Amino acid sequence: MKPFKPLLLCVALALACGTAAHAATPAGQIHPSQWPQPTWPLATDPAIERRIDALMATMSVEEKVGQIVQGDIGSITPEEVKKYRLGSVLAGGGSDPGGRYNARPAEWLALADAYWEASMDTSGGGHAIPIIWGIDAMHGQSNVVGATLFPHNIGLGATRNPELLREIARITAAETRTTGMEWTFAPTVAVPQDDRWGRAYEGYSEDPALVASYAGVFVEGLQGKAGAADFLDDHHVMTTVKHFLGDGGTTNGKDQGDTTVSEAQLRDIHAAGYVPAIAAGAQSVMASFNSFHGEKMHGHKPLMTDVLKGRMNFGGFVVGDWNGHGQVKGCTNTDCAQTYIAGMDMAMAPDTWKGLYESTVKHVKDGTLPMARLDDAVRRILLAKMRMGLFEKPKPSARALGGRFELLGSPEHRAVARQAVRESLVLLKNQDGLLPLSPKQRVLVAGDGADNMTKQTGGWTLTWQGDGTKREDFPNADTLWDGLKSQVQSAGGKAELAVDGAYTRKPDVAIVVFGEDPYAEFQGDLPDLMFKGGRSGDLELIRKLKADGIPVVAVFISGRPLWLNREINAADAFVAAWLPGSEGAGVADVLLRGANGRPQHDFSGKLSFSWPRRADQYANNVGQPGYDPQFAFGYGLTYADKGNLPPLSEEPGIDPTKSRTSTWFDRGVAATGLTLRLTGADGEAMDIVHPSATTPDGSLAMTAINTDVQEGGRQFTFSGKGLVELRSNAPLDLDRETNGDVFVISTLRVDALPAGAPVSYLATSGKTTRGEVSIAQALASAKVGEWTRVGVPLRCLRIAGVDMKSVEIPMALQAGQGVRLSLAKVAIGTDYDQKVTCGG
């Protein structure tokens, strides 16, 4: 397949650079007549319409409501599906059969059968309406052990190869069908405009024209071509184009934030991918968490109904995101008629489905939710099911690909993924033509990404955040080291792996593989684009090897371009490898020469996101006024190019030593530069890398809990004396804040607190200085099971002896047996519910 040529921002679309005439549009106002009008490719089928009419005429209100509520497999049983007649389930990022992230493929399929059988069981009354199971098959069937894992979308954007994406989508559909699901929540057609956004890697590009060139072919790869004999057959899955609308344009790159662009920019940039996706017959669209000028998309009738379903002729159904309806003004997770009135057809209520079902039944019966709107939503869902022929299909395991587990990670599928890795690599620097390397040399492979499957596969891989997995969870996969070692040894060279660079014999060349740790959604949001806050050991590793006289090839694994001028300067060659997935050997295919001494494969990847010149240049996109990146959109060297670079400026544009956020912990993770750690009664400490953890002595256990977002908090259960601490990677200077009436605000929930149980807030400076303040009285005043903000004055810590100019642990909670606390957020501020006094 030939690489697709780079697209220009304003080609084929009326994009923001050409819409100055609309700049005066009042904030948040929508004019449907100005939006594009794609043609829905599926003609009305009178036979299907009559069949739906007959079915709906005999359905009860309860059955209809069941079709428009979706529950998560972690919170709903097959027996409940049978009782409540729910029409859909999903497997969220942290939901798996038996609650085990590495459940076997056969367990997934057996559960799919169980839900289907429950939906078709009419022994308790009601109609047999087949259930549909939606899953985040984000880069392959990435929830299942052994599946082929393709590069994340940012890497696919660099390939400029739409036909390759069609094949990737086809394979993803096939591997998803083997495990029983018929619906994937993909593709993501966001157009990220701020690289700090934690979901940037889910977008193909910052360029809407490039995103549009992929959207339609990916939908066709997943579903089949509309009108063709194999459309939505057992080898394909239903798609979900997401997230509608403006998710990539939020202010400051905040996930689930507010998008305040003009209507023209919303239409021409952020809606670009929906036009070809609708024209390809996408069966569903997912509403976004973000707001548009303050109005949540889950409740935005002008966009969901008037634009999407009206002007844009979308003939599928709209599904919500994880409890997104609960963020609509006036709604809760269990009660939101407004979202349906606005145009939602199926609300995703993963752990709140029962309450939403009950309230929605009530709203229909009292007229709050009009029957006509309910019927329209149900009709759209039933249409999708009938287009798939599900009413005539047997249970998932008896369908064409059900149980064909040999397809998971098959050699043919892996070959396509390996091709995608090769075509996604972008060469930024090749000083004096160091690359390609001879495999007959002595090659050192270093860096913590070299033999790290978790790092190279990224988020949405077996777990929501992509962390907490083991090498054996990837039986059909190669790390970068696996590929390099195999080819070097086969050629007669010597390959050595030394993560820290401590080689046993001086190598001829070193390949240093490093980059971002896995993350997903808001847990990947950044305050700026400085890699690891400027405190990474990777730069020192590169410099050390260079000081030893060893040429260095740097391979950077990431979900976005970051400011790395120092690392680029230090290395002789620099490769952006993005998040390559399971086929790390594809990197060796390009870096190493073949047996004939010539390149096996040339670099062909081109930047689909502009590379920043400074760490504060996070929203400088192609086509914008003042565009001045370090490496422009479309940049990417080949072996025929001169790869020398002059020294790049090492001025980041920010102060790398300054604490860059007043929030230390939020939505389940520590902020950049901080580490969450648990210490048991035996004094043994462990850094947290997974949403669930228990200290080796069992005295302290942590589990992820849902707050207003999925896994937005952590619950800590003390079976003995234990410590939950946030440790700073570099000492914090909080002296200025200490002089005022400033507090550390911990958003806590008391789940269990025995009478008289001691609970303390701790902070430390240096190895021996520790300050302790009791918060037991404040917690005792809080209502059990409800969130409260406990404020600890920073001056109390100074009084307790902490050197506030050099704080190493700014916050820790210490408690003992029987205490159970949940933590949602820790930040510096002045607004609290319960104030702690310095004397306790």
Buried (B, 14 or more C-beta within 10 A) or exposed (E): EEBBEBBBBBBEBBBBBBBEEBEEBEEBEBBBEBBBEBEBBBEEEEEEEEBBEEBBEEBEBBBBBBBBBBBBBBBBEBEBBBBBBBBBBBBBBBBBBEEEBBBBBBBBBBBBBBBBBBBBBEEEEBBEBBBBBBBBBBBBBBBBBBBBBBBBBBBBBBBBBBEBBBBBBBBBBBBBBBBBBBBBBBBBBBBBBBBBBBBBBBBBBBBBBBBBBBBBBBBBBBBBBBEEEEBBBBBBBBBBBBBBBBBBBBBEBBBBBBBBBBBBBBBBBBBBBBBBBBBBBBBBBBBBBBBBBEBBBBBBBBBBBBBBBBBBBBBBBBBBBBBBBBBBEEBBBBBBBBBBBBBBBBBBBBBBBBBBBBBBBBBBEEEBBBEEBBBBBBBBBBBBBBBBEBBEBEBBBEBEBBBBBEBBBBEEBBEBBBBBBBBBBBBBBBBEEBBBBBBBBBBBBBBBBBBBBBBBBBBBBBBBBBBBBEEEBBEBBBBBBBBBBBBBEEBEBBBBBBBEBEBEEEBBBBBBBBBBBBBBBBBBBBBBBBBBBBBBBBBEBBBBBBEEEBBBBBBBBBBBBBBBBBBBBBBBBBBBBBBBBBBBBBBBBBBBBBEEEEBBBBBBBBBBBBBBBBBBBBBBBBBBEEEEBBBEBBBBBBBEEEBEBEEBEEEBBBEBEEBBBEBBBBBBBBBBBBBBBBBBBBEEEBEBBEBBBBBEBEBBBBBBBBBBBBBBBBBBBBBBBBBBBBBBBBBBBBBEBBEEEBBBBBBBBBBEBEEEBBBBBBBBBEEEBBBBBBBBEBBBEBEEEEBBBBBBBBBBBBBBEBBBBBBBBBBBBBBBBBBBBBBBBBBBBEEBBBEBEBEB
